[in-house]
């Protein structure tokens, strides 16, 4: 049995941290423009006739 997930997210209000301006502070600001997140996840389980079942470890 297998399961495939595909996702896409479009962000138009993303907050980013500025660590470089002052090393002792984190300065937050909104991103100008947009950001995108895309991904695919595939999970496969294998079951044999002798009862052995292989399931990949999650990390």
N, C-alpha and C positions, 0 to 999 in steps of 0.2 A: 504494500500500500504506500502511496506517495502523496505528498501534499506540497503544492507550490503556491506561494504568495508573491504577488507583485504589487508594489506600492509606489505612489508618486504624491508628493506634497509640495504645494507652492506657498511660500511665505511672503507676505508683503510688509510685515512689521517684525523684523528680527532684531533682537538686542545683542550687541557684541561687546566684549570686554576689551578695553585698551590697557595692556599691561606694560607698555613701553614708555608712556609719557612720564610716569612717576613710579619707580619700582616698589614703592611702599604703599601704593594705592591701586585699586582696580577702578577704572573710570568706565562707566557704561554709557552707551550711546545707541541710537537706532541706526540700523543699516539703511543707507540710501539705495533705493532700488528694490530688488527682491532676491530671494534665495530658493533653491529647489533641493529636494531630497528624493532620490530614486533608489529603488532596491528590489532584489529578488531573493526569496528564501525557498530552498528546496529541502524537504525532509523525506527520507526513504526508510521504510521498515521492511525487513526481509524475514519471512517465516518459512522454515523448512519442514518437510513432511515428518521428520523425526522429533518435532516439537521445539527445536532450537529456534530462537527468534533473535535477530540482530537489530538493535535500535541505536542509532548514533547518539553519542553523548552530547549534551547541550553545554555550551560554555558562554 
